[in-house]
Amino acid sequence: MATKPGERRLQILQTLASMLETPKGEKITTAALAGQLDCSEAALYRHFASKAQMYDGLIEFIEQSLFGVINQITSDENEGLKQVEQIVALLLRFAQKNRGMTRVLIGDALVNENERLQARINALLDKVEAALKQSLRIAATQENLKADADFGALANLLRCYAVGRWEQYARSGFSREPLAQWPQQWTMLYFACLSQSGTPGSD
């Protein structure tokens, strides 16, 4: 039974994501992808103009998945620091559930691919950082964070924490799970946020 064009596109992206889950992380060729799908490379190019366009499809999935939930968090949760906690937990949970996407997020899967793809990931992470910064600002207005806190530095710290956990997960062959030790580490990050002030050495 023939599949609809949209279904075949989705099947190609799902197969690509699945191939990215291999711990060794070999470069994926269109020939290998076609082999997994039992079709010709020409058949792939009927659905995607290039391999870069396939990665674009994966990045679009990541964007929609993450920001769909981030928007829900910021809409449903009024407390700024709880927003921060839930957003960072989301970043860790998404990676743990989507191994192949983790390799896209850290840029490992994009080595030797179109540099525009890495720029798109960078922009995605900048948007995540901006969302964290906004939640930290809300926390300050609720007097749960010092008004002179460096929101930009804190948001970047939280972003780097999540990316570091992603990196560890991928580099360990997906054995060091991002959510491992999260409850303990959030407590540490929480108190780091609370104690952060724009005046070094102040109480």
N, C-alpha and C positions, 0 to 999 in steps of 0.2 A: 504494500500500500504506500503510495507516494506521500511524503511529508510536505507540509506547507512551507514556503520559503522562510517564514519567521521561526518555525519549529526547527528547521535545519540549521539556521544561524545559531539558535540557542544550543543545539546539540554540538556544534563545532566549538562554541565557547566553553561549554561544560567539559568537553574532551580536553581542550587546551588547559583549562584549570586543573583537571585531574592529572594531566601529564606533568604539570608544574609541582605536584605534590611529591615527586620522587626526591628523596633526601640528597642524592648525588648532584642533582641540579644541572644535568647536561643541557646544553643549548638545544632548544626545540626547533626543528626544521619543519617546513611545510610538508616535506616528503614523509617525515615521521608522523606528523599529525594526520595526513591523508591515509597513512597505513593503519593508524588506530581506528579511523572511521571507515576503512575498507572502501575508499574512493580514490579518484585521481586528484592530483594537485589542481588541475584545471577546474574540477568540481568545486574545490574550496574557493577559487577565485571568482566563481559565479555568485558567491554570497558575500565575499569580502575582497576589496580591491587589492589589499596587501596584508602581510602579517601584522604590520603596525596597526591596521584597522581592527584586527582581531583583538589586539591588546587594548585598543581604545574601547572596545566593547566590554572587556573585563574591568577597566577603570571606571567606565560608566556604571557598571553594576556595583562597584565598591562605593562610588559617590552616592548613588541612590540609596543603598543599604545603610550607610553610615549617617547621612544627613537626614534621611527619613526618620531615624530613631532620635538623632540629636534634636531635631525640631520638636519631636514629641516630648522629649525630656524637658526642654526649656519651656514648653507650653504647659505641661502637667505639673512640674515641680517648681514651687515658688522659691525655695531656699537655695541661694547661690552655691554654697559649698556642697550641697547634696547634688546639684546639677553637675558640678565638677567631678564628684565621685562617680556618678552614673555615666558621664561621658568617657572618662578614662577606663572604667570597667567595660564599657561597650567596645572600646578600641582593642582591649585585650581579648574579650570574648569573641569578637569578629574574627580576629587572627586565629584563635584556637580552633574555631569551627571551619575556617577556610584556609587551609594550608597553602594551596596554590596562590591564593590572593595575597598571602603574607609575603611571598617572594616577589610579587608585583609591587607591593607597598614599600619594601625596602630597596627596590631597584635591582635586586639580584637577577630577576627574570628579564630585565630590560637592557642588560649589558649588550652592547653591539647592535641594539635596535635603534629605531629613530629617536634622536635626542629629544624630540618634542614630547615623547611619552614620559620621560623623566621629569620634564618641565611641568607636565600635567599633574603628576604625582606630587611634586613640590607645591603646586598651587592648592591641591587638595589638602595637604598637611597644613598649609598656611591658613586655610579656612577652618580647619579643626582648632588650630591654635587661637584664631580669632574668637571662636565660640567659647573656648575655655576662658579667654581674657574677659569676655562679656559676663560670663557667670561669676568670675572673681570680682568684677566691678559691682555686680548685684550683691554679692556677699559683703562687700564694704559698705554699701548703702544700708544693709541690714545690721551693720555693726558687728558682723561675724569675722571681719578682716580689717586690719588697720587701714585707715583712709589714705595713709601715705605709702602703702605697699606698692611695690613695683609690679603691677599687674602683667606687664609684658614679659618680664623676667620669669615670673611664676608660671605663666601660660607656656612659655618656651621650655621650662624645666619639666612640666608635665608631659608636653609633647615628646621631649627627648626620652623621658622615662618609658613611654609607650613604645616608641620606635626601638629603644634598646631591648625591650622585652621581645618585640617582633624579631629583631636580629638574633637574639639568643635562641629563640624558638627555631628559626630556619637553620642557623649554623650548627645546632645540636642534632640535626636530622629529625626535628620535630619531637624531641624527647623532653626538652625543658619547656613545659607549657607556660604560656603567658600569665594564666590566672593562678599559678602556683605562688603561694606567699602573698597574694594580693591583699587579703584582709590586714596582715601585719604591715605591709608596705604602705597601704593607704593611710594607716594610723601615723606612720612616719611622715608621709607627704602632708597630711592634714596639719600636723603640728609645725611642720616647716612653713606652711602657708600662714598659720596663725601667728608665728613668731617673726615673720618677715616684716621688716620696716624699711622705709626709705632712708633712715638715719642709722648707719653702721654703729654698733656699740651701744645703742640706746636700749633701755629696759623695756 
